[in-house]
Amino acid sequence: MSGAEREELRSRVAEANARSRRGRGHPELVPVPPGGLRCAGCWEIKQRRYGALERGDQVEAVRMAEAMGFHLRYAHPG
């Protein structure tokens, strides 16, 4: 991976993290699926990840990001 590619990836990750942080304080900005009900599993994983980020626990934040990936694949296929 070249330096420019690494920098672009770093920029995209920083932007995604900033969007995530902004959404924490404003639940109305978080899209709700049709039918109006959020998945309890998604909500729990997000809350644990947000808590880890606030505590500065990068290991737990990464674990929750991975958990969300698995959850999305298996609980919300398609």
C-alpha positions in Angstrom: 0.0 0.0 0.0 1.5 3.3 -1.0 1.7 6.4 1.2 -1.1 8.1 -0.7 -3.4 5.0 -0.4 -2.7 4.8 3.3 -3.5 8.5 3.8 -6.8 8.1 1.9 -7.7 5.1 4.0 -6.8 7.0 7.2 -8.9 9.9 6.1 -11.9 7.7 5.3 -11.7 6.0 8.7 -11.4 9.4 10.5 -14.5 10.6 8.6 -16.5 7.5 9.5 -15.5 7.8 13.2 -16.5 11.5 13.2 -19.9 10.6 11.7 -20.3 7.9 14.4 -19.4 10.2 17.2 -21.9 12.9 15.9 -24.7 10.3 15.8 -24.2 9.3 19.5 -25.6 12.5 20.9 -28.4 12.8 18.3 -30.4 9.5 18.0 -32.7 11.1 15.5 -29.7 11.1 13.0 -29.4 7.3 13.2 -31.5 5.8 10.5 -34.4 3.6 11.7 -35.3 0.6 9.5 -38.7 0.5 7.9 -41.3 -0.5 10.6 -39.6 1.8 13.1 -37.9 -0.9 15.2 -34.2 -1.0 15.8 -32.5 -4.3 16.2 -31.7 -4.8 19.8 -28.4 -6.6 18.9 -27.3 -3.7 16.7 -28.1 -1.2 19.5 -26.2 -3.2 22.1 -23.1 -3.6 20.0 -23.1 0.1 19.1 -23.5 1.1 22.8 -20.6 -1.1 23.8 -18.4 0.3 21.0 -19.3 3.9 21.9 -18.5 3.2 25.5 -15.2 1.7 24.6 -14.3 4.7 22.4 -15.2 7.1 25.2 -13.0 5.2 27.7 -10.2 5.0 25.1 -10.3 1.2 25.0 -9.3 0.6 21.4 -9.1 -3.2 21.8 -12.8 -3.4 22.9 -13.8 -0.9 20.2 -12.2 -3.1 17.5 -13.9 -6.2 19.0 -17.3 -4.5 18.8 -16.6 -3.4 15.2 -15.8 -7.0 14.4 -18.9 -8.2 16.3 -21.1 -5.8 14.3 -19.7 -7.2 11.1 -20.6 -10.7 12.1 -23.9 -9.6 13.5 -24.9 -7.8 10.3 -23.8 -10.8 8.2 -25.8 -13.4 10.2 -28.8 -11.4 11.6 -29.4 -9.1 8.7 -28.3 -11.0 5.5 -29.0 -9.5 2.2 
